Amino acid sequence: MPLNPAQRAVTESKARFRVFCGGRRVGKTFLAIRELARFARHPNKKILYVCPTYQMARDIIWTDLKGKLYDLNWIAKTNESRLEIDLVNGSKIMLRSGDSGQNMRGIGVDFACFDETASIDAEIWYEVVRPALSAQKPPGSALFCGTPNGFNFFKDLFDLAEEHDDWESFQYTSLEGGNIPPEEIEAARSLLDEKTFKQEYEATFQTATNRIYYAFSREHNLNKYNGQTHLDAVHIGMDFNIDPMSAVVAVRNGDTLHIIDEVRMFSSNTQEMVDELKQRYPQSKLWVYPDPAGAARKTVSSGQTDITILANAGFIVKAPRKHTPVRDRINAVNSLLCSADGVRRLFIDNMCKYTIEGLERQTYKEGTSQPDKDNVWNHQMDALGYMIDYLFPVRRNIDPVLLQPQRWGTRVY
């Protein structure tokens, strides 16, 4: 099967896990067929193909895959309802949908290929397919194909190559695939908005349109902290949620804040968070900016409130009497990330994974101005917001005339 340069680069990789991020018509499905056949040529192998739905599996690959294998005289029998192909060498190719992941449990897999990965639930990989690869001897491998769709599961997989030697990622545009004429790509550019064009044709990961912290930029706001290890003082934003307890640790230098650490503790309480922070920063004066509701809330059975526990532990506690409006907290964070005149005063160390992901991925609920609370970053972002809102609040410009006492009555003519 002849390959274009993008496909060839992926097939020549020796990595156990490969991620192929490509624009439309770059040849992802063709590559998937080729790789399914390549791994199935060995006897008695179990090969798995996963895409978002059963209908997509049938429409995208089933007919072409059968045709290619019939041409090779490899097919012993096919099962049209289950979308399975038994080969003459004892290997089996199984097509499955991501919306019925339970059907994949309990089987060992030598090679798995995910297609349109950005539309598949991450649990299918982590809880079903990844263990299935480990069940084989030798352990199986995987290929992930797809076009970006925001900063989601597919982006997480793509980034793994930066940290793990057995992962390798590839990114190619539609033009590099050679299957779409340049003039057609330029026509699409003139019709589509910039975000959609970059995502669909240039295969770049674009942030969600309803993203809360729109001012955050990895290029400009990520900066490794190279200051002293033993700090005189650290500033800590804290959210009193039991699962997880969340804290963001920062160093302040004038009007600049540098996030240097983060803490997430599941099934925990305020006292355990206190112990963890004291262990990490034993020589530092700890300034903490907690959820104002902590003045009444208790996450331990001792009868003390969360804020009392912090104060008794020697923390310098700074919290307003009541919550600042959510919109003001968000504006305070965005202003520090990048002000209207282009100045950035908030920087995050690269190791603060959940803080970075929260800034990139937390969104508003569809059609509202309320943050979506049903995600893993919500409490981390609340912790960051409490600290920044106290240290660098958004100040409203109020007309002094409005502050003058007003006398209400009937005008006399």
Secondary structure, DSSP 4 states (H G I P E B T S, - for coil): ----HHHHHHHT---SEEEEEE-TTSSHHHHHHHHHHHHHTSTT-EEEEEES-HHHHIIIIIHHHHHHHHHTT-EEEEETTTTEEEETTS-EEEEEEGGGGGGGTT---SEEEESSGGGS-HHIIIIIIHHHHHTSSS--EEEEEE---SSSHHHHHHHGGGT-TTEEEEEE-HHHHTSS-HHHHHHHHHHS-HHHHHHHTS------TTBS-TT--HHHHB----S-SS-SEEEEEEE--STTEEEEEEEEETTEEEEEEEEEETT--HHHHHHHHHHH-TTSEEEEEE-GGGGT--SSTTS--HHHHHHHTT-EE---SSPPPHHHHHHHHHHHHS-TTS---EEE-TT-HHHHHHHHH-BBPTTSSSB--SSTTHHHHHHHHHHHHHHSPPPP---GGGGS-----PPP-
